[in-house]
Amino acid sequence: MSLLLLQLFNGISLSSILLLIALGLAITFGLMNIINMAHGEFIMIGAYMAYMIQQLFQKALPPSAFGYYFVLSLFVAFAVAAAIGWLLEKALIRYLYGRPLDSLLATWGVSLVLQQLARTIFGAPNVAVKAPEWLEGGLALTAELTLPYKRLFIIGLVIVCMTAIYLYLYHTRGGRSMQAVMQNRSMASCLGISTQRIDGLGFALGSGMAGIAGCALTLLGPIGPSIGTYYIVDAFMVVVLGGIGKLIGTVAGAIGIGVLSTAFEYTTSATLGKVIVFTLIIAFLQWKPSGLATMKSRALD
């Protein structure tokens, strides 16, 4: 029983990580229909922000203050990734709307530039981020079942981020404007909504969420310039499986992929388990191409 609960927890933990990464991608992909291959590099930016804040606390502040560095890192990672995402949208992305192949190639080029920039600044080898003491250890439920505090924290962080995005999208004027642009861009523009402003805000929000995801990933292991490439394919799978532009679909897609991946990897192997999961996703999309949840729209196209 303990082994079954541990596998279930591992599946939920993986789902939370995928969901945190896919949240930002769901916003940018659903809003602007841009295939952002540089999304993984915003994860990298968030991870390196955590590393820099850690170094700052170790060198400039007393040891008693070190435990607070990670909370500050989350806000810094969001702010820096969002600012870079906003600048990228203004300088490049806005000229590629309606050109999916061009946007894919351009953002792939941006990802290579950002990776090389990270290697130049931080070096090619991976670096470690030390977790604060309050995240060390785990919650012992039984003698055989211990839930690590780090993964519990990530699950809690995902819940907080999901709640914040839900409140923004459904209970603020800016969020409702963003939904209107997602559903019918031309009609939203006719009603006076500045689609360019919404695009910039949406891309910044999605990039900021990727920054938070990168900061959270530092709790699980070393980070390097290519950390984002390990998760970008799974994140796209979550968004496509869940349905473009639907928050509940993204949640369902992340949970499904995370739990199934853990189950198949436990019964077979890591490589074969991922192959089985991707095969099931492809088969499901053949049956339901729009994904688990679809956005209702009055658009005629």
ABEGO torsion letter per residue (X at the ends): XAAAAAAAAAAAAAAAAAAAAAAAAAAAAAAAGBBBAAAAAAAAAAAAAAAAAAAAAAAABBAAAAAAAAAAAAAAAAAAAAAAAAAAAAAAAAAABGBAAAAAAAAAAAAAAAAAAAAAAAEABBBBBBBBAAABEBBBABAABBBBAAAAAAAAAAAAAAAAAAAAAAABAAAAAAAAAAABAAAAAAAGBBAAAAAAAAAAAAAAAAAAAAAAAAAAEBBBAAAAAAAAAAAAAAAAAAEBGBAAAAAAAAAAAAAAAAAAAAABBAAAAAAAAAAAAAAAAAABAAEABBBBBABAX
